[in-house]
Amino acid sequence: TPGTTTSYTVSGLPGGAYTFTVRNASLCTSVPSAEVRISTPGPPTLIITDPPAACYPGTVNLKDSAVFEGSTGGLVYTYWTDTLATTAYPTPETAVAGKYFIKGTTVSGYSTTKPVIATTVMMPVVNAGADQLLANEYETNLDAQLGEGETGIWSGVSGTGVVFDTLDPRSEISKLSSGVNVLSWKVTNGIC
């Protein structure tokens, strides 16, 4: 209302980042205030969860909010290559594999530093086995290879053939046609 002002004290808010609005008697609401950060004394709680691994040559985003979810609200995060947080890490959004450190700082200057691991995983090396030459035979055993932690699946590309177990690298295959039969062996390690 023109010509009058009122003040209101807000108390009991936990540490964090807030914006405030004002509503008048006509139910008009102001635009939000600038962000206000409330800090509690002492070191903040910093909870770090290592980000999911990326497929090499991909990179990992250390700034993803899931990495520090559950930490004290309103912290300013910085990224470092050493425990003492003296050497800044300049590219936390595109981190290569390695161990880094995240420092969470309150507006009062209190901070906590914790490690975070960025992991990249190599692409699997696919080996479907050697080509097989069959003389008047219409079934055989496949001979693909799998590395540790890998899974694969067979599928037909051309020709015919019924793979008994499409997930078995050494499955039986039957009902092959005369001529060339081409199969695909697709491998994953859960990430790549």
C-alpha positions as CSV (number, residue, x, y, z in Angstrom):
1,T,0.0,0.0,0.0
2,P,1.5,3.4,-1.0
3,G,2.9,5.4,1.9
4,T,3.2,2.5,4.4
5,T,5.9,0.0,5.1
6,T,6.1,-3.0,7.3
7,S,8.9,-5.2,8.3
8,Y,8.8,-8.9,9.1
9,T,11.5,-10.9,10.8
10,V,12.1,-14.4,9.5
11,S,13.8,-16.8,12.0
12,G,14.5,-20.4,12.5
13,L,15.5,-21.2,8.9
14,P,18.2,-23.8,8.5
15,G,21.3,-23.0,6.6
16,G,20.8,-22.8,2.8
17,A,20.0,-20.5,0.0
18,Y,16.7,-18.6,-0.1
19,T,14.7,-16.0,-2.0
20,F,11.8,-14.0,-0.5
21,T,8.7,-12.5,-1.9
22,V,6.2,-10.0,-0.4
23,R,2.4,-10.2,-0.8
24,N,0.2,-7.1,-0.1
25,A,-3.4,-6.9,1.0
26,S,-4.5,-7.0,-2.6
27,L,-2.7,-10.4,-2.9
28,C,-0.2,-9.0,-5.4
29,T,3.2,-10.8,-5.0
30,S,6.5,-9.1,-5.5
31,V,9.3,-10.5,-7.7
32,P,11.6,-12.7,-5.7
33,S,14.5,-11.0,-3.8
34,A,18.1,-11.6,-4.6
35,E,19.3,-14.9,-3.2
36,V,20.1,-14.8,0.5
37,R,22.4,-17.5,1.9
38,I,22.2,-18.4,5.6
39,S,25.2,-20.2,7.0
40,T,25.5,-22.1,10.2
41,P,28.8,-21.9,12.1
42,G,31.4,-24.7,11.7
43,P,32.3,-27.0,8.8
44,P,29.4,-27.9,6.5
45,T,28.3,-31.4,5.8
46,L,29.7,-32.5,2.5
47,I,28.4,-35.8,1.1
48,I,30.1,-36.9,-2.1
49,T,28.9,-39.7,-4.3
50,D,31.2,-40.8,-7.1
51,P,29.5,-40.1,-10.5
52,P,28.6,-42.9,-12.9
53,A,31.5,-44.2,-15.1
54,A,31.7,-42.9,-18.6
55,C,32.7,-44.8,-21.7
56,Y,36.2,-43.9,-22.8
57,P,37.1,-41.4,-24.4
58,G,34.1,-39.8,-22.7
59,T,34.4,-37.7,-19.6
60,V,32.7,-37.3,-16.3
61,N,30.8,-34.3,-14.9
62,L,31.9,-33.6,-11.4
63,K,29.5,-30.6,-11.2
64,D,26.4,-32.9,-11.5
65,S,24.2,-32.1,-8.5
66,A,23.9,-35.8,-7.8
67,V,27.6,-35.9,-6.8
68,F,27.0,-33.7,-3.7
69,E,23.3,-34.4,-3.1
70,G,22.5,-34.4,0.7
71,S,25.2,-31.8,1.5
72,T,24.6,-28.6,3.5
73,G,22.5,-26.3,1.3
74,G,23.9,-23.1,-0.2
75,L,27.5,-24.3,-0.5
76,V,29.9,-23.0,-3.1
77,Y,31.7,-25.9,-4.7
78,T,35.2,-25.7,-6.0
79,Y,37.3,-28.5,-7.6
80,W,40.9,-29.5,-6.9
81,T,43.6,-32.0,-7.8
82,D,45.0,-32.3,-4.3
83,T,43.8,-33.0,-0.7
84,L,44.8,-29.6,0.6
85,A,42.8,-27.8,-2.2
86,T,45.8,-25.8,-3.4
87,T,45.8,-26.7,-7.1
88,A,42.5,-25.9,-8.8
89,Y,41.0,-28.4,-11.3
90,P,39.9,-26.2,-14.3
91,T,37.6,-28.6,-16.1
92,P,35.3,-30.4,-13.6
93,E,32.4,-30.7,-16.1
94,T,34.7,-32.7,-18.4
95,A,36.8,-34.7,-16.0
96,V,39.0,-37.5,-17.3
97,A,39.6,-40.6,-15.2
98,G,41.2,-39.8,-11.8
99,K,40.9,-38.8,-8.2
100,Y,39.9,-35.2,-7.5
101,F,38.7,-33.2,-4.5
102,I,35.5,-31.2,-4.0
103,K,35.5,-28.4,-1.5
104,G,32.2,-27.1,-0.2
105,T,32.3,-23.6,1.4
106,T,29.7,-21.8,3.3
107,V,29.1,-18.0,3.0
108,S,30.8,-17.7,6.4
109,G,34.0,-19.2,5.0
110,Y,33.8,-22.6,6.7
111,S,34.6,-25.5,4.3
112,T,34.9,-29.3,4.0
113,T,36.9,-31.1,1.3
114,K,36.3,-34.6,0.2
115,P,37.6,-36.9,-2.6
116,V,35.6,-37.9,-5.7
117,I,36.6,-40.5,-8.2
118,A,36.0,-40.1,-12.0
119,T,36.0,-43.4,-13.8
120,T,36.1,-44.1,-17.5
121,V,35.8,-47.6,-19.0
122,M,37.3,-48.9,-22.2
123,M,35.2,-50.1,-25.0
124,P,35.0,-53.9,-25.1
125,V,37.1,-55.7,-27.7
126,V,34.6,-57.7,-29.7
127,N,35.7,-61.2,-30.9
128,A,33.0,-63.2,-32.7
129,G,35.4,-66.0,-33.4
130,A,36.9,-67.1,-36.7
131,D,34.8,-67.6,-39.8
132,Q,33.7,-71.2,-40.2
133,L,33.6,-73.0,-43.5
134,L,31.1,-75.9,-43.4
135,A,31.0,-78.5,-46.1
136,N,27.4,-79.7,-46.4
137,E,26.7,-79.0,-42.7
138,Y,23.9,-76.8,-41.6
139,E,24.6,-76.6,-37.9
140,T,27.7,-75.8,-35.7
141,N,28.8,-74.2,-32.5
142,L,29.7,-70.5,-32.5
143,D,33.0,-69.4,-30.9
144,A,32.8,-65.9,-29.6
145,Q,34.8,-64.5,-26.7
146,L,33.8,-62.4,-23.7
147,G,35.9,-60.5,-21.3
148,E,35.3,-60.2,-17.6
149,G,32.0,-58.4,-16.8
150,E,30.9,-58.4,-20.5
151,T,27.7,-59.8,-22.0
152,G,27.0,-60.3,-25.7
153,I,24.1,-61.1,-28.0
154,W,23.9,-62.8,-31.3
155,S,21.7,-61.6,-34.2
156,G,21.4,-62.5,-37.8
157,V,22.7,-60.1,-40.5
158,S,22.1,-62.1,-43.7
159,G,21.4,-65.7,-44.6
160,T,19.6,-68.0,-42.1
161,G,20.3,-69.7,-38.9
162,V,18.6,-70.3,-35.5
163,V,20.8,-69.5,-32.6
164,F,19.9,-71.8,-29.6
165,D,20.9,-69.2,-26.9
166,T,21.5,-65.7,-28.3
167,L,23.4,-64.7,-25.1
168,D,25.8,-67.7,-25.1
169,P,29.1,-66.9,-26.9
170,R,29.5,-70.6,-27.8
171,S,25.8,-71.4,-28.6
172,E,24.7,-74.0,-31.1
173,I,23.3,-72.7,-34.3
174,S,21.2,-74.7,-36.7
175,K,19.1,-74.4,-39.9
176,L,21.9,-72.6,-41.7
177,S,21.3,-72.1,-45.4
178,S,23.7,-73.0,-48.2
179,G,26.1,-70.1,-49.1
180,V,27.1,-67.3,-46.8
181,N,25.4,-66.8,-43.4
182,V,26.5,-63.7,-41.5
183,L,25.9,-63.1,-37.8
184,S,26.5,-60.2,-35.5
185,W,28.0,-60.5,-32.0
186,K,27.3,-57.3,-30.0
187,V,29.1,-56.9,-26.7
188,T,28.6,-54.6,-23.8
189,N,30.4,-54.2,-20.4
190,G,27.4,-52.4,-18.9
191,I,28.7,-48.9,-19.7
192,C,30.0,-49.2,-23.3
